[in-house]
Amino acid sequence: MMKIVYALIGTLSLILGIIGAFFPILPTVPFLLLTSVCYAKASKRLHDYFISTKIYKKHLESFVESRSMTLKTKLCTLGFASFMLMFPLFLLDNLHARVFIVFLIIFKYYYFFFRIKTIKEESSKI
């Protein structure tokens, strides 16, 4: 029963990740990471299929293999996430929520630039 639930959640997150690849309203990488985890728990066949797709190779492969991303991927991910976090930052009147969002933005930049290795574009295609 749980394998079916994982497969369904993985498929839903894959669909959202694909939509996010074309529309900058949704982040791609977190949904694809969730897809990878769910498919790995659901079945080997689903996971093997997913890691052979272009979308996996383009967005996740370098991160999964070496915990690294290209500068372009980092900047695109950070730029979109920061853009989306600006809406609640400016629209909310709650000081605690605003402070939390500011700390979230700071942590996000720290994590991406100091905890995830930056690789050159050609290195990610190997």
C-alpha positions as CSV (number, residue, x, y, z in Angstrom):
1,M,0.0,0.0,0.0
2,M,2.8,2.5,0.9
3,K,4.5,1.8,-2.4
4,I,1.4,3.0,-4.2
5,V,1.3,6.1,-2.1
6,Y,5.0,6.8,-2.8
7,A,4.4,6.3,-6.5
8,L,1.4,8.7,-6.5
9,I,3.3,11.4,-4.6
10,G,6.3,10.9,-6.8
11,T,4.2,11.2,-10.0
12,L,2.4,14.3,-8.6
13,S,5.7,16.0,-7.7
14,L,7.2,15.0,-11.1
15,I,4.2,16.7,-12.8
16,L,4.8,19.8,-10.7
17,G,8.5,19.7,-11.4
18,I,7.9,19.6,-15.1
19,I,5.5,22.5,-14.9
20,G,8.1,24.4,-12.9
21,A,10.6,23.8,-15.6
22,F,8.4,25.7,-18.1
23,F,6.7,28.2,-15.8
24,P,8.8,30.1,-13.3
25,I,5.9,30.1,-10.8
26,L,6.9,26.7,-9.4
27,P,10.4,25.6,-8.3
28,T,11.7,22.6,-10.3
29,V,14.5,21.1,-8.2
30,P,12.6,20.5,-4.9
31,F,9.8,18.7,-6.7
32,L,12.2,16.6,-8.7
33,L,14.1,15.7,-5.5
34,L,10.9,14.6,-4.0
35,T,10.1,12.6,-7.1
36,S,13.5,10.8,-6.8
37,V,13.0,9.9,-3.2
38,C,9.4,8.7,-3.7
39,Y,10.2,6.7,-6.7
40,A,13.2,5.1,-4.9
41,K,10.8,4.0,-2.1
42,A,8.1,2.9,-4.5
43,S,10.0,0.7,-6.9
44,K,13.4,0.2,-8.5
45,R,11.9,0.3,-11.9
46,L,10.3,3.7,-11.4
47,H,13.5,5.1,-9.9
48,D,15.6,3.7,-12.7
49,Y,13.2,5.2,-15.3
50,F,13.3,8.6,-13.6
51,I,17.1,8.9,-13.4
52,S,17.3,8.1,-17.1
53,T,15.1,11.0,-18.1
54,K,16.4,14.3,-19.5
55,I,14.7,16.4,-16.8
56,Y,16.7,14.4,-14.1
57,K,19.9,14.7,-15.9
58,K,19.5,18.4,-16.5
59,H,18.3,19.5,-13.1
60,L,19.4,16.9,-10.5
61,E,22.2,14.6,-11.7
62,S,25.2,16.8,-10.7
63,F,23.6,17.7,-7.4
64,V,22.8,14.0,-6.5
65,E,26.2,12.7,-7.6
66,S,28.5,15.3,-6.2
67,R,26.4,17.7,-4.2
68,S,27.2,20.4,-6.7
69,M,25.4,22.8,-9.1
70,T,26.5,25.1,-11.8
71,L,26.5,28.8,-11.0
72,K,23.7,29.3,-13.5
73,T,21.5,26.7,-11.8
74,K,22.2,28.2,-8.4
75,L,21.4,31.8,-9.6
76,C,18.2,30.7,-11.3
77,T,17.0,28.7,-8.3
78,L,18.0,31.5,-5.8
79,G,16.6,34.3,-8.0
80,F,13.2,32.6,-8.4
81,A,12.9,31.6,-4.8
82,S,13.9,35.2,-3.7
83,F,11.4,36.7,-6.1
84,M,8.6,34.4,-4.7
85,L,9.6,35.3,-1.1
86,M,9.4,39.0,-1.8
87,F,5.6,38.8,-2.1
88,P,4.9,37.7,1.5
89,L,7.7,39.8,2.8
90,F,6.1,43.0,1.5
91,L,2.4,41.9,1.8
92,L,2.4,40.6,5.3
93,D,1.9,43.0,8.3
94,N,3.2,40.4,10.8
95,L,6.6,41.3,12.0
96,H,7.5,37.8,13.1
97,A,6.6,36.4,9.6
98,R,8.8,39.1,8.0
99,V,11.7,38.3,10.3
100,F,11.3,34.6,9.5
101,I,11.3,35.3,5.8
102,V,14.4,37.5,6.0
103,F,16.2,34.7,7.9
104,L,15.0,32.2,5.4
105,I,16.4,34.2,2.5
106,I,19.8,34.7,4.3
107,F,20.0,31.0,5.1
108,K,19.1,30.0,1.6
109,Y,22.0,32.1,0.1
110,Y,24.4,30.9,2.8
111,Y,23.5,27.2,2.0
112,F,23.7,27.5,-1.7
113,F,27.0,29.4,-1.8
114,F,28.8,27.8,1.1
115,R,27.4,24.3,1.4
116,I,26.8,23.4,-2.2
117,K,29.9,23.2,-4.5
118,T,29.8,25.3,-7.6
119,I,31.0,23.5,-10.8
120,K,31.6,24.7,-14.3
121,E,29.0,24.2,-17.0
122,E,31.0,21.6,-18.9
123,S,31.7,19.6,-15.7
124,S,28.0,19.1,-15.1
125,K,27.5,17.4,-18.5
126,I,30.1,14.7,-17.9
